[in-house]
Amino acid sequence: MQFGVFTVGDVTPDPTTGREPSEGERIRSMVTIAQKAEEVGLDVFATGEHHNPPFVPSSPTTLLGYIAATTSTLQLSTSTTLITTNDPVKIAEDYAMLQHLADGRVDLMMGRGNTGPVYPWFGQDIRQGIPLAIENYALLRRLWDSEVVDWEGQFRTPLQGFTSTPRPLDGVAPFVWHGSIRSPEIAEQAAYYGDGFFSNHIFWPASHTAKMVDFYRRRFEHYGHGSADQAIVGLGGQVFMRRRSQDAVAEFRPYFDHAPVYGGGPSLEEFSTQTPLTVGSLQEVIDRTLGFREYVGDYQRQLFLMDHAGLPLKTVLEQLDLLGEEVVPVLRREFAALKPAHVPDAPTHSSLVAARAEAAGGVELASA
């Protein structure tokens, strides 16, 4: 099981001091957080993609490329790559380039984002969101899987004899997760290709997440990629912890109350009951996270949102110390003890290369 953190890269004033970091500070803090994640033994750092204030990560490959140069084991990912408004040709080339620079420590998550105006900013129509996601991803797969591509679709100019460069590292494309909160069409797409499905899992109740994951698992099996419990699932999560639960609640409350995505809605206590947000002691975080398995089954990746709502970098780094050194070791042990042997681990570049070699060997034996 992989554990890590994801960032949305918001620039939000600290409600307890009124101080707002500059864009440069926020960008550098995300680099520091990724480096800290590796230092404390986490597996993954993922960044969102946004093109509007108050968010700064408009160029995920630039950020991840820099982080790749300053880390050695960390898996680098996105928590959203906008498949609807990015040209698939550019995605294919950018992430293949990142693969080479990071020695394969790269995967990515396709998504449509949560900002409607982004569509016209990049010359697209939000009413075509789902068709764009489906067509653009089909082209992206072709670009990675075929050296020479002839292609014609609805949303971009045709390609004739086109080769994207560089080619994927070792001839194996980055593993893809499809992220969705509410769209069964995206879960269907993930299942069709045998890709991973990532449920953001931070704003919706457990019952909704359970339905989406179950649908994906059933369709994964339908398309012949394995049994439903072998489907590749990831979850998002939100935590804030201190050694005493009451200290965590008292410290996090002003951030919750004033954050743009929370403020003015349910109380901290109501939101924590209705969603997977966990604010409390280390043991409460452990117990709540282990409970996710009860309604989604065995899954492969757990990412936590830690650096949002104006939390100062010092506090985020303290949270990462607790997460990596005291919480995740327990979660690793407990999840590993529960996972059946036939349920796969999260794909990595090395495991995908090995699987391709094994499949090629089987074909050679069959034809001998």
C-alpha positions as CSV (number, residue, x, y, z in Angstrom):
1,M,0.0,0.0,0.0
2,Q,1.3,3.4,-0.9
3,F,0.9,6.4,1.4
4,G,1.5,10.0,0.6
5,V,0.2,13.6,0.4
6,F,-1.4,15.7,-2.2
7,T,-1.5,19.5,-2.5
8,V,-4.1,21.8,-4.1
9,G,-1.6,24.6,-3.9
10,D,-3.9,27.2,-2.5
11,V,-2.6,30.6,-1.4
12,T,-4.8,31.3,1.6
13,P,-4.2,33.8,4.5
14,D,-3.6,32.3,7.9
15,P,-6.8,33.2,9.8
16,T,-4.9,33.3,13.1
17,T,-2.4,35.9,12.0
18,G,-3.8,37.4,8.8
19,R,-0.5,36.6,7.0
20,E,-0.8,35.5,3.4
21,P,2.3,33.9,1.7
22,S,3.4,35.1,-1.7
23,E,3.0,32.9,-4.7
24,G,6.8,32.2,-4.6
25,E,6.7,31.2,-1.0
26,R,3.8,28.8,-1.6
27,I,5.6,27.2,-4.6
28,R,8.7,26.7,-2.5
29,S,6.7,25.3,0.4
30,M,5.3,22.6,-1.9
31,V,8.8,21.6,-2.8
32,T,9.7,21.5,0.9
33,I,6.7,19.4,1.7
34,A,7.5,16.9,-1.0
35,Q,11.1,16.6,0.3
36,K,9.8,16.2,3.8
37,A,7.4,13.5,2.7
38,E,10.3,11.4,1.4
39,E,12.4,12.1,4.5
40,V,9.7,10.7,6.8
41,G,9.1,7.6,4.7
42,L,6.0,8.4,2.7
43,D,5.7,7.0,-0.8
44,V,3.9,9.6,-3.0
45,F,3.7,13.3,-3.5
46,A,1.0,14.6,-5.8
47,T,0.1,18.0,-7.1
48,G,-3.1,19.4,-8.5
49,E,-3.4,21.5,-11.6
50,H,-5.1,24.9,-11.4
51,H,-5.1,28.0,-13.7
52,N,-6.8,30.5,-11.4
53,P,-6.2,32.3,-8.1
54,P,-5.8,31.5,-5.3
55,F,-4.0,28.4,-6.6
56,V,-0.5,28.3,-8.0
57,P,0.3,24.8,-9.5
58,S,-0.5,25.7,-13.1
59,S,2.5,23.6,-14.4
60,P,2.6,20.2,-12.6
61,T,5.5,18.8,-14.7
62,T,7.7,21.8,-13.9
63,L,7.1,21.4,-10.2
64,L,7.5,17.6,-10.3
65,G,10.6,17.8,-12.4
66,Y,12.2,20.1,-9.9
67,I,11.2,17.8,-7.0
68,A,12.5,14.8,-9.0
69,A,15.9,16.4,-9.0
70,T,15.9,16.8,-5.2
71,T,14.5,13.4,-4.2
72,S,15.5,9.8,-4.9
73,T,12.6,7.4,-3.9
74,L,9.4,9.5,-3.9
75,Q,6.7,8.6,-6.4
76,L,5.7,11.8,-8.2
77,S,2.1,12.1,-9.3
78,T,-0.7,14.5,-10.0
79,S,-3.9,14.8,-8.1
80,T,-5.4,16.3,-11.3
81,T,-4.1,16.5,-14.8
82,L,-6.8,18.3,-16.8
83,I,-7.5,15.8,-19.6
84,T,-10.3,18.1,-20.9
85,T,-8.4,21.3,-21.5
86,N,-4.8,20.1,-22.1
87,D,-3.8,18.9,-25.5
88,P,-3.3,15.1,-25.3
89,V,-0.1,15.5,-27.4
90,K,1.4,17.8,-24.8
91,I,0.4,15.5,-22.0
92,A,2.0,12.5,-23.7
93,E,5.3,14.4,-24.3
94,D,5.4,16.2,-21.0
95,Y,4.9,13.2,-18.8
96,A,7.2,10.9,-20.9
97,M,9.9,13.6,-20.5
98,L,9.2,13.6,-16.7
99,Q,9.5,9.8,-16.7
100,H,13.0,10.0,-18.1
101,L,14.1,12.7,-15.7
102,A,12.7,10.9,-12.7
103,D,13.9,7.4,-13.6
104,G,10.3,6.2,-13.9
105,R,9.0,7.6,-10.5
106,V,6.0,9.1,-12.3
107,D,2.3,8.4,-12.6
108,L,-0.6,10.8,-13.1
109,M,-4.3,11.2,-12.4
110,M,-6.7,12.3,-15.1
111,G,-9.5,14.7,-14.1
112,R,-11.8,17.4,-15.3
113,G,-11.1,19.8,-12.4
114,N,-13.6,21.8,-10.4
115,T,-13.4,25.2,-12.1
116,G,-15.9,25.8,-14.9
117,P,-14.3,28.8,-16.5
118,V,-11.1,26.9,-17.2
119,Y,-12.8,25.4,-20.3
120,P,-13.2,28.7,-22.3
121,W,-9.8,29.8,-21.1
122,F,-8.4,26.9,-23.1
123,G,-10.8,27.1,-26.0
124,Q,-13.2,24.3,-24.9
125,D,-16.9,24.0,-23.9
126,I,-17.7,22.8,-20.4
127,R,-20.9,21.1,-21.8
128,Q,-18.5,18.8,-23.6
129,G,-16.6,17.8,-20.5
130,I,-17.3,14.1,-20.5
131,P,-16.9,13.6,-24.3
132,L,-13.6,15.6,-24.1
133,A,-12.3,13.4,-21.3
134,I,-13.1,10.2,-23.2
135,E,-11.8,11.3,-26.6
136,N,-8.7,13.0,-25.3
137,Y,-7.7,10.1,-23.1
138,A,-8.2,7.6,-26.0
139,L,-5.8,9.7,-28.0
140,L,-3.3,9.9,-25.2
141,R,-3.2,6.1,-24.9
142,R,-2.7,5.8,-28.7
143,L,0.2,8.3,-28.5
144,W,1.9,6.4,-25.7
145,D,1.2,2.9,-27.1
146,S,1.9,3.4,-30.8
147,E,5.0,4.8,-32.3
148,V,3.3,6.3,-35.3
149,V,-0.3,7.6,-34.9
150,D,-2.9,8.4,-37.5
151,W,-5.9,9.9,-35.8
152,E,-9.0,12.0,-36.3
153,G,-11.6,13.0,-33.7
154,Q,-14.1,15.7,-32.8
155,F,-12.1,18.1,-30.6
156,R,-8.7,18.7,-32.2
157,T,-7.0,18.7,-35.6
158,P,-6.2,15.3,-37.1
159,L,-2.8,13.6,-36.8
160,Q,-1.0,11.9,-39.7
161,G,2.1,9.8,-39.2
162,F,2.7,11.6,-35.8
163,T,5.2,10.3,-33.2
164,S,5.3,11.9,-29.8
165,T,8.7,12.4,-28.3
166,P,10.3,11.3,-26.1
167,R,8.9,7.8,-26.2
168,P,7.8,6.5,-22.8
169,L,10.7,5.2,-20.6
170,D,11.5,1.5,-21.4
171,G,8.5,1.5,-23.7
172,V,6.1,1.6,-20.8
173,A,3.8,4.5,-20.3
174,P,3.2,6.1,-16.9
175,F,0.4,4.4,-14.9
176,V,-2.8,6.4,-15.0
177,W,-5.4,6.9,-12.3
178,H,-8.7,8.5,-13.2
179,G,-10.0,10.8,-10.5
180,S,-13.7,11.5,-10.0
181,I,-16.0,12.5,-7.2
182,R,-19.4,12.0,-8.9
183,S,-19.1,10.9,-12.6
184,P,-19.7,7.1,-13.3
185,E,-18.6,7.7,-16.8
186,I,-15.0,8.3,-15.5
187,A,-15.2,5.2,-13.3
188,E,-16.3,3.3,-16.4
189,Q,-13.4,4.8,-18.4
190,A,-10.9,3.7,-15.7
191,A,-12.4,0.2,-15.7
192,Y,-12.3,-0.1,-19.5
193,Y,-8.6,0.5,-19.8
194,G,-7.7,-1.4,-16.6
195,D,-6.4,1.8,-15.1
196,G,-6.7,2.9,-11.5
197,F,-9.7,4.8,-10.0
198,F,-9.1,7.5,-7.4
199,S,-12.0,8.7,-5.3
200,N,-11.1,12.1,-3.9
201,H,-13.2,11.1,-0.8
202,I,-12.8,14.4,1.0
203,F,-16.2,16.2,0.5
204,W,-18.7,13.4,0.1
205,P,-20.1,10.8,2.6
206,A,-18.7,7.3,2.8
207,S,-21.9,5.8,1.2
208,H,-21.3,7.8,-2.0
209,T,-17.6,6.8,-2.2
210,A,-18.6,3.1,-1.6
211,K,-21.0,3.2,-4.6
212,M,-18.5,4.8,-7.0
213,V,-15.7,2.3,-6.1
214,D,-18.1,-0.7,-6.2
215,F,-19.2,0.4,-9.7
216,Y,-15.6,0.7,-10.9
217,R,-14.7,-2.7,-9.4
218,R,-17.6,-4.5,-11.1
219,R,-16.8,-2.9,-14.5
220,F,-13.1,-3.7,-14.1
221,E,-14.0,-7.3,-13.8
222,H,-16.5,-7.1,-16.6
223,Y,-13.7,-5.9,-19.0
224,G,-11.6,-8.9,-18.0
225,H,-8.8,-7.2,-16.1
226,G,-9.1,-9.4,-13.1
227,S,-11.6,-10.0,-10.3
228,A,-13.4,-7.0,-8.8
229,D,-11.2,-7.1,-5.6
230,Q,-8.1,-6.8,-7.8
231,A,-9.1,-3.4,-9.2
232,I,-6.7,-0.6,-8.5
233,V,-8.2,1.9,-6.1
234,G,-6.9,5.1,-4.4
235,L,-8.5,7.4,-1.9
236,G,-8.0,10.9,-0.8
237,G,-8.3,12.0,2.9
238,Q,-8.0,15.0,5.2
239,V,-6.4,14.9,8.6
240,F,-5.2,17.2,11.3
241,M,-3.7,15.6,14.4
242,R,-2.1,16.3,17.7
243,R,-1.3,13.9,20.5
244,R,-4.5,15.1,22.3
245,S,-7.7,15.2,20.4
246,Q,-8.9,18.4,22.0
247,D,-5.7,20.1,21.0
248,A,-6.1,19.2,17.4
249,V,-9.7,20.4,17.3
250,A,-8.8,23.7,19.0
251,E,-5.9,24.4,16.7
252,F,-7.6,23.4,13.4
253,R,-11.0,25.0,14.1
254,P,-10.1,28.6,12.9
255,Y,-8.6,27.2,9.7
256,F,-11.7,25.1,9.1
257,D,-14.1,28.0,9.9
258,H,-12.4,30.5,7.5
259,A,-11.2,28.2,4.6
260,P,-13.0,29.1,1.3
261,V,-14.0,25.4,0.8
262,Y,-15.4,25.0,4.3
263,G,-16.4,28.3,5.8
264,G,-20.1,29.1,6.2
265,G,-21.2,25.5,5.8
266,P,-21.5,22.7,8.4
267,S,-19.6,23.0,11.6
268,L,-16.2,21.1,12.0
269,E,-18.0,18.5,14.0
270,E,-20.8,18.0,11.4
271,F,-18.3,17.9,8.6
272,S,-16.1,15.4,10.4
273,T,-19.2,13.2,10.9
274,Q,-20.5,13.5,7.3
275,T,-17.1,13.1,5.5
276,P,-13.8,11.4,6.0
277,L,-12.2,14.6,7.5
278,T,-10.4,13.5,10.7
279,V,-9.3,16.0,13.3
280,G,-8.1,14.4,16.5
281,S,-5.5,12.2,18.0
282,L,-3.0,10.0,16.2
283,Q,-5.1,6.9,17.2
284,E,-8.2,8.5,15.9
285,V,-6.6,9.1,12.5
286,I,-5.3,5.5,12.4
287,D,-8.7,4.0,13.3
288,R,-10.6,6.2,10.9
289,T,-8.3,5.4,8.0
290,L,-8.3,1.7,8.7
291,G,-12.1,2.0,8.6
292,F,-12.0,3.1,4.9
293,R,-11.3,-0.6,4.0
294,E,-14.7,-1.6,5.4
295,Y,-16.6,0.2,2.6
296,V,-14.1,0.2,-0.4
297,G,-12.3,-3.1,0.2
298,D,-8.6,-3.5,-0.1
299,Y,-7.0,-0.6,-1.9
300,Q,-3.6,0.5,-3.1
301,R,-3.0,4.2,-2.5
302,Q,-4.0,6.6,0.3
303,L,-3.2,10.3,-0.1
304,F,-3.8,12.9,2.6
305,L,-4.4,16.6,2.1
306,M,-2.2,18.3,4.7
307,D,-1.2,21.8,3.5
308,H,-4.4,23.8,2.9
309,A,-6.6,26.4,4.4
310,G,-3.8,28.8,5.4
311,L,-1.9,26.3,7.6
312,P,1.7,27.6,8.1
313,L,4.5,25.5,6.7
314,K,5.9,24.8,10.1
315,T,2.6,23.2,11.2
316,V,2.4,21.2,8.0
317,L,5.9,19.8,8.5
318,E,5.0,18.9,12.1
319,Q,2.0,17.1,10.7
320,L,4.2,15.2,8.3
321,D,6.5,14.1,11.1
322,L,3.5,12.6,12.9
323,L,2.1,11.1,9.8
324,G,5.2,9.5,8.5
325,E,6.9,8.4,11.7
326,E,4.0,7.4,13.9
327,V,0.8,6.9,11.9
328,V,1.8,5.4,8.6
329,P,3.9,2.6,10.1
330,V,0.9,1.4,11.9
331,L,-1.3,1.7,8.9
332,R,1.2,-0.2,6.7
333,R,1.3,-3.1,9.2
334,E,-2.4,-3.3,9.7
335,F,-3.4,-3.0,6.0
336,A,-0.7,-5.5,5.0
337,A,-2.1,-8.0,7.5
338,L,-5.6,-7.7,6.1
339,K,-4.7,-7.8,2.4
340,P,-5.2,-11.1,0.6
341,A,-2.3,-12.4,-1.5
342,H,-4.1,-12.1,-4.8
343,V,-4.8,-8.4,-4.4
344,P,-2.1,-6.5,-6.2
345,D,0.1,-3.6,-4.9
346,A,0.0,-0.2,-6.5
347,P,1.7,-0.3,-10.0
348,T,5.1,1.3,-10.3
349,H,7.3,1.7,-13.3
350,S,9.4,-1.3,-12.3
351,S,6.4,-3.5,-11.8
352,L,4.9,-2.5,-15.1
353,V,8.2,-3.2,-16.9
354,A,8.4,-6.6,-15.2
355,A,4.7,-7.4,-16.1
356,R,5.4,-6.6,-19.8
357,A,8.5,-8.8,-19.9
358,E,6.5,-11.7,-18.3
359,A,3.7,-11.2,-20.8
360,A,6.2,-11.2,-23.7
361,G,7.8,-14.3,-22.4
362,G,4.5,-16.1,-22.2
363,V,3.7,-15.1,-25.8
364,E,7.1,-16.4,-27.0
365,L,6.5,-19.8,-25.2
366,A,3.0,-20.1,-26.7
367,S,4.4,-19.5,-30.2
368,A,7.3,-21.9,-29.8
